[in-house]
Amino acid sequence: MRSLLFCLFVISPLCFAAAEDGSQIQPDNLFPKVKLVTSMGDIVIELDRYKSPITVNNFLRYVDKKSYDNTIFHRIVPGFVVQGGGFDQDFNEQPKFGDIFNESGNGSKNAIYTVAMARQNDPHSGNRQFFFNLNDNDSLNPGKHWGYAVFAVVSSGMDVVDKMAEVETHYDAELGWNDVPVKPVMLISARLLPQEF
């Protein structure tokens, strides 16, 4: 009995943290809005919890913990994507929750000004990085293979996304990455807007 109580006291905080998957954030709102303040202007995105509940809830818990603050958009490919949310200005990888299930089969397409979850080759390896589609990227939609899960759309600030697409990029030899902005494009803050907004 004593060991059981010990486990309850020790494990409970971890279980509580794990239970906070984002579903408790504006739980009755199927279309929460998040304001992204960037070094190039403000963007408001409308999340689609109806089609992408796992991805939206996951994104919201990073927003709720202010975990996107002072991160960078580290990959910009004109006519394709603007990707960020995973690194600070010194390219230190930021803390992340576990990987999530890929909801790319939700019916939402990787159309221009939509927002999707980035991932590795493993289809279920998405966690905190996301990207703006700069075009109708049909190649990112599911077909014979898993696609990239769209979970939001830009509702204002399309001009800011367009400006991001025009920044100068280069190959960063130290990182071994292509398409890195020469001057950092910052995500200064990400804040959930009031439900009545």
N, C-alpha and C positions, 0 to 999 in steps of 0.2 A: 504494500500500500504506500509506504514511504517513497519507493522508487517511482510509483505511478504519479504521486503528487509532484515529485521533482520534475518528471517529464512534462507535466501539465504547466508548471510554472516556467520551465525553460523554453518549451516549444510554443506556448500560446502566443507570445509576441510575434514569432515568425509566421505562425498560421494567420494571425491577424493581418500582417503585412501582405502575405500572399493572397488573402481574400480580397484585398483592395485592388481589383483588376481594372478599375476605372468605371465599372458599371454603377458605382455609387455616386458618380459625378453627374449632376443634372439627370437623374435616372429616368425622368418622365419626358425628356427632350430627345426626340429622334434625330433632330438636326441642330446640334450645338454649333455655335460659331466661335472661332478662335482668331484673335488679332495677333498677327506676327509683325513686330516692329523690327525692321531691318535697317541696315546702314544706307539703303537706297530708297527707303520709304515704307509705308505701311501696307500690309496685305491682310484681308479678312477672308478666311476660308470657312465654308459651311460643310460640316462633317455629315456623313450619311450613316447613322447608326442602324437604320432599317435594313440596308443591304450589307453593311460591313460592321456588325456589332463588335466582333473581336478586335478588329484593327482600330476602330474608333475608340473603344474603351482603353486599348493599349496606348494610343496616342495621347488621350486625355490624362492618363496617370503621369506621363512625362511632363505635360503642361502643368498639371496640378502641383508637381514637385519643383516647378521652375527649372527643370532639367535641360530645357532647350536654350535657356538664357546664355548669352555670350558664346554661342557656338557659331560655326561657319558653314557657308555653302561651299563645299570643297571641290565640287565637280560641276562644270558648266559646259554643255555641248550645245552650241547654237542650233536651233531647229529640232532639238531632241529633248534634253532635260536640264533642269537645275536641281542638283542633289545636295542635301545637307542634313544637319541635325545630329551628327555623330562625333564631331571633333571640335575642340576649342581652337583658338587662333594659333596655338603652337603645335597643332595637329596631335594633341593628346586625345586618345579615344575616351569618350565619356562613359560613365557607369550605365549599365543597361539591365533591364529585366530579362527574363528568359525569352527565347524565340517564340513566335506565335504561328498559329495555323494560317495558311495562305488562303485568303478569301477571293482569289482572282476569278472564281466561277460565279460571282454574285450578279453578273449581268451588266455591270458598269464597265465602260470601255476607257482605255487610255487615250482620251480625247484631249485636245488643246485646253489648257487651264484646269485640268483635273489634277488631283494630288494622289500619289500612289505610294505604297510601302516598298522601300528598297530591300534587296536581299542578296544573298550569295547564290551560288549555283543550286544549292539545296533549296527546293521550293518553299520549305517551311523554316527558313533561316532569318526572316524579317524580325526586327526588334525596335530600333529607334530611328533609323535613317529613313527619310522620305524624299520624294522628288516631285517637282512640278513638270507636267508634260508641256512642252513648247510647241507641240504639233499633234496631229492625230496619229499616235504611234501604234498602229495596228499590230506591229511585230511584238508588242509587249502584252497583247491580249492572249488569253488561253486558247489553245487549239489542240494539237496532239500533245502538247506539253503544258505545264503550269505557266500561267502568266504572272503579271504583277498586279496586286490587289489595289484597285482604286477605292479610296475611302472618303474623298472630299472634292470640292470644287472651289475655285477662287470666285468669291462673290463680289469683291472689290479689290482693286490694286493690280489689275491685269497689266497696267502700264509699268508698274514696278517690276513685275516678272519679266516683261519685255526688256526693260533696262538691264536687268541682271544678265539676260541672254547676250547682251552686247559687250560685256566686259572683256578685257584682254586676258587670255589664259596662256599657259605654257606647260611644258613638260618639266615636272619637278624631279630632278635627278636624285636628290636625297631620298625622296619618298618612292620614286619609281612610278609616279602617276602622271598620266596625261590630263589635260583639261582643267588644271588647277588655276584659279584666278591669280593674276599677278599681285593685285591689291585685294586683301581679304574682303569678302562680302559677308557681313556679320548678321546673324540672327540675334538681335539684342535682347528681345523678350518675346515670349508666347503666352498670351493670357486668354482664358476663357471669358467670353462676354456674357453679361447677364442674360438669362433665359428670355426675358421680354424684349431683348434687343431686336 
